[in-house]
Amino acid sequence: MGSGLRIWEETTGRPRADERTRALIAREAARGLSPDGPALRTTFVRHADGTADAVLVADRAVVDLAEMLRIGAGLREGGPRDGGGLRDSAGLRDEGGLRDEGGGLRDDRQAPAAVALAGPRRVDAVTERGPGEIRTAVEWGLPDPVGTDGCIPLDVLDVNGSLKLSAAVLLAAAALTLARYDAATSAVLALGDGSVDIEVDETEAVGAFLERVERADAGPHGTPAAVEVVFTAHDPDLAYRPYLTTPRPIVLHVELDGDTAVSGACYHAAAAVCTPIARGFARHLLHVAGQLAAAAPDRPLSEVELMPAAEVAAVLAAGTAAAPRDDVSVTIHRALRDVADRFPNRPAVSDAERVLTYRELVLEAERRALGLVALGVRPGHFVGVCAERTSDLVVTLLAVLLADAAYVPLDPHNPADRLRFITEDAGLHLVVADEDAFPSDGPARVVSPSSLALGAPLVDYVARPGGARPDDPAYVIYTSGSTGRPKGVVVPHRNVAALVAAVEDFELDETDVWTLFHSSSFDFSVWEIWGCLLTGGRLVVVPHLVARSPAEFRELLVRERVTVLSQTPSAFANLLDADARGGDRLALRLVVFGGEPLDVRMLRGWFARHPSADCRVVNMFGITETTVHVTARTVTPADVELRSRSVGPALPGWSVSVRDPLGRLVPPGVPGEIHVGGAGVAIGYHGRDDLTAARFVEDRYGCGRIYRSGDRGRLRPDGSLDHLGRLDSQVKIRGYRIELDEIRSVLQDDHAVQTAALCVTAADDDPAEARIAAYVILRDGATGPAAREAARAVRRRIAELLPDYMLPASITPLTELPLTANGKLDVTRLPPPRAVEPSAVEPGAVKPSAVEPGDVKPGDARPEAGDRIPDTVVRVWRRVLAQPVGLDDDFFDNGGNSLAAVRVLNGIAQAGLPRLGVPDLYRCRTAAKLAALVEERQARERESDQSAVRRTAEPEGR
């Protein structure tokens, strides 16, 4: 094959300025190369007005940028004669007969007016994460799996008027923008054949930052780069495109005239970054660049805004929902009294013993309220209520409100010390409690619910002068604190009225039947009780033991014809298993999830049995400090397939925004801390002014009081919120930062797993030896050996998707997940992790038995009389891995890691056997193979020792 150019010709039949002509040139520039064709394709496009364009497409692995530009210049000038200096190996030849005898382009009318250059990789060659993954992942991209890669113009000169931007300023802006998007303290940018890792310290002055960026040298690729910056010299006759298929989420191409940017483009890979987010990134980069170029040198980076003021206002508006039409300036008991006036004889509350109508409920509660007043309860007082879930509990809660006080729910199943702490912290002088439900040595006076009504007259409710107002506390619910000290969240009446008004589209009415499934000390009960009673429904109180039995609970749902069910995902996972076993048809029309994140994939089987047209499923994100719920999203079967993490837009009257650690708003798509404002924000923490000031803050954008949730999320361009877990759900194991939610997501995606939970375990004497323990409920309900074999298969499959350091050390099959009184996963009640079962134990090998976690101590693995080497190896493995293993089990499949490998090798050496290296264990991953290697090394050592003895015994001088 010769070394000439291979040139194709095409005639448009239209003027060069025609839009269809420009589209044809763009399509030709975007057309890839054939895998088995030449490394460079040149197409000569003639136009009806006598002009022409040459379009060059080349393989970057063969033709670099400099060569491309040289070839383009040569074509424009009628040369070059030698094929543009291309190497013979490029395999280029003149196919189109367009070159004259001198080697230049043959064109009797006019030389090309422009040359469009495109330099693709022939295939997507940037594989920085693993096989099959082309692009570096970014959390802020909101990828569009069916979208196409795009190009967004960068109007680099139209920033702050006529401000000129240099290459260093643009590179610095790219680093600062990317760091803000990633919430990171550094940014890695691909640059040329390498990358630059630029530290971003928000306290640093702009001048010093720009100087550092200007001195930064590109080194070899290390950390994968999500953004690439390509600088080229500007030539008005050449249009260069660095890639056909964008190999990174974002590629910025900037043309320079000297050191000043004159034009640019932002290319994005749709599979990593959708078009609206890519446009935002380009817009924010230019906004940051303009500020960096114009800023005083001593201005700190923290004062450089990512978004202009108009965009900040738009993002705030996207996360804010208009307030409901209904008046929320009302107390709970006043609103309930209005419902009782409308439906006096309809059933209000029922349990296994009785049914109370609305009139009966109010009358009985009022009699108890009078009893409370007689005991000294006054408006604004806090009254403890500690009772089992019965209709009596609901009556007592209402009685406290009717006495113009606020109730403090106390779960009788909580430890006595917690009940005492809450009583003291809330300053309770009176607790209404079932017999033996509250510690007798508590600091408050204890009375029974029945005693409150003794001697009280049977009268209708009459509002007392100076009674509770809508802004007064209605309840105080204690939540766990990060320090281990529970904190009481004080919520006013107005918030509850606003919550009920905000769910108008749920169409709740007097025909609905609800359940009170959760403990009154869990804020989900606020929604269950008052959401039902303030809309005229019937509240079915679920006994504690029935709530813990999924089969019995399902029977209750059928028997009571329940239409509205509120559940945490963990509780619902247990119900799913009971529902899958069949039974009479459910009457449910609405299922509301809350309390913890929902993985929508668990609903696949539910939708198959209960079509969404019959039963609406709503995922609601919320927090105790923001009155139970904040957002709502109707979940569909399509969401299950898309694995949606959306919890929907804010409820009417609420607002959500996502911010960085400094409280600055971040753009749509960018993860940060969820902040909540509007109608649901609580009064604060009782008696904890410091904590209240830290979490309930004044919005820097003038939107009033907002709550810093500690939850991680991202706002979508349409105003809906993605919940990404807790900010503190990240764990660090062996130096790796790991998101447990990511592992759970992979487990949940396995076809055999219905739901999954994870926790981190560590030996008491060695916290550094932390291990990830996984617990799964299997879809087929398998138990015993079948379940253990299924767990082994699950681990093999996820091992193909997760790096070694993220693999759970154990996968324990369960029939149901243990729950707290609030219906959330109770990590303390999870059984000890069960390792993936060992393979059949060979004769003579150590039998599996229970062992304590820990290292092999000197002497622990000394061979016993008659021990074979395999016995000793298995015994060492068993002690280090803290689980039963057999000869054919894989060390790393059973929780082994590099630290454990060192301990195993030390243990083998301490047993008097040859010392091996860590690479040996990676090569010999089963106990049998490792034992064979030990035997081989031992035989060599013995042979070497015998040879040394023979040499010593030989006479000198021989």
URNORSUL-V450526 format. One record per pair of residues at least 24 apart in sequence whose ideal C-beta (glycine too) atoms are under 6 Angstrom apart, sorted by the first residue. I is the first residue (numbers start at 1). J is the second residue. If there is no record, write none. Layout:
i=<I,I>
j=<J,J>
//
This chain:
i=<1,1,2,3,3,4,4,4,5,5,5,5,6,6,6,6,7,7,7,7,7,8,8,9,9,9,10,11,12,13,14,15,15,15,16,16,16,25,25,28,29,29,29,30,32,33,38,38,39,40,44,50,50,51,51,52,53,53,53,54,54,55,56,57,58,59,60,60,62,68,68,72,72,72,75,76,76,76,78,79,114,115,116,117,118,118,119,120,120,124,124,126,128,135,135,135,136,136,138,138,139,140,140,140,141,141,141,141,142,142,142,143,143,144,144,147,148,149,149,149,150,150,151,151,152,152,152,152,153,154,154,154,154,156,156,159,159,160,160,163,163,164,165,165,165,166,167,167,167,168,168,169,169,169,170,170,170,171,172,172,172,173,173,173,173,174,174,176,176,177,177,177,178,180,181,183,188,188,189,189,189,190,190,191,191,192,194,194,194,195,195,202,202,203,204,205,206,206,206,207,209,231,234,249,276,277,280,312,315,318,319,319,319,319,319,320,321,321,322,323,323,324,324,324,324,326,328,328,328,328,329,330,330,331,331,331,332,332,332,332,332,333,333,335,335,336,337,339,343,343,346,347,349,349,349,350,351,351,351,356,364,365,365,365,365,366,366,367,367,368,368,368,369,369,369,370,371,371,371,372,373,377,377,379,379,379,381,382,382,382,382,382,383,383,384,384,384,384,385,385,386,386,386,386,386,386,387,388,389,389,390,391,392,396,396,404,404,406,406,406,406,407,408,409,409,411,411,411,412,413,422,426,426,470,476,477,477,479,487,487,488,489,489,489,490,490,491,491,492,495,495,496,498,498,499,500,500,502,502,502,508,510,512,512,512,513,513,513,513,513,514,514,515,515,515,516,517,517,518,519,519,522,523,523,524,524,526,527,528,550,550,550,551,554,557,558,561,563,563,564,565,566,568,568,568,568,569,569,569,570,570,570,570,571,571,573,573,574,588,589,590,591,592,592,593,594,594,595,596,597,599,600,600,600,600,601,601,602,603,604,607,612,619,621,621,623,625,625,626,626,626,626,627,630,630,631,645,646,646,647,647,648,649,649,653,653,654,654,654,656,658,658,658,663,668,668,668,669,671,671,671,674,674,674,675,675,676,676,677,677,681,681,731,733,734,736,738,743,746,746,746,750,750,752,752,752,752,754,757,757,759,763,763,771,771,772,772,773,773,774,774,775,775,775,776,777,778,787,788,792,795,809,810,810,835,835,836,838,838,838,838,839,839,839,841,842,844,845,845,845,846,846,846,848,851,851,853,855,856,858,861,861,862,869,869,869,870,872,873,873,873,874,876,876,876,877,880,887,887,888,888,890,890,891,914,914>
j=<91,93,93,83,88,83,93,94,42,83,92,94,38,92,93,95,42,44,94,96,98,43,96,44,96,98,45,46,47,48,48,47,48,49,47,49,51,53,116,55,55,116,118,244,244,122,91,92,90,92,98,109,110,110,113,112,112,114,116,112,115,116,117,118,119,122,119,121,90,117,119,115,117,238,115,112,115,237,104,104,237,238,239,240,241,244,242,243,244,245,247,247,224,249,269,272,224,226,226,249,671,181,669,670,249,272,273,277,274,277,669,271,272,270,274,270,270,246,269,270,268,275,265,267,266,278,279,282,265,264,265,266,282,261,264,286,290,290,294,290,293,260,261,289,293,259,231,256,259,213,214,289,292,293,254,261,289,213,210,213,292,285,288,289,292,229,285,200,288,284,285,288,227,306,670,660,223,225,225,227,229,225,228,218,229,218,218,219,220,221,225,301,302,300,301,298,292,295,299,297,301,256,262,273,717,669,667,665,665,719,655,656,657,715,719,655,650,652,652,652,653,501,502,652,653,501,494,497,498,501,470,470,497,468,470,493,401,474,493,496,530,401,402,497,534,533,461,536,510,536,510,538,391,394,539,540,390,391,541,391,395,395,398,399,402,402,461,453,456,399,452,453,399,402,403,456,452,453,456,403,403,403,405,404,467,468,405,406,408,426,428,476,407,430,408,410,428,431,409,432,410,412,431,433,437,438,434,434,541,544,541,541,449,432,449,467,468,473,474,475,476,475,476,520,521,519,521,821,437,821,478,476,488,494,686,523,624,624,685,688,686,624,625,682,683,686,627,682,683,627,680,530,653,679,627,531,534,651,652,653,535,536,537,563,564,538,560,561,562,563,539,564,540,542,562,541,542,547,823,821,822,822,624,628,594,595,628,628,566,574,575,578,578,578,586,584,587,587,589,590,591,592,595,596,823,824,593,596,598,817,819,824,825,819,823,755,817,816,615,615,616,617,618,620,619,620,622,824,824,723,748,635,639,640,644,640,748,755,640,640,637,636,647,647,723,709,682,707,676,680,681,707,680,654,676,721,722,720,722,721,723,720,719,720,678,679,678,679,680,721,713,714,715,700,715,716,717,714,712,714,724,709,711,713,706,708,707,709,703,706,705,707,760,770,805,805,806,806,798,801,802,794,797,778,779,790,794,779,817,825,827,853,854,809,895,808,809,810,833,808,811,812,814,830,813,814,813,813,837,836,836,895,834,835,883,894,894,884,885,886,889,886,888,889,886,887,868,870,874,887,871,874,875,884,878,879,882,903,907,910,907,911,911,931,934,935,931,911,927,930,931,927,904,907,908,927,904,927,928,926,928,925,926,925,938,941>
//
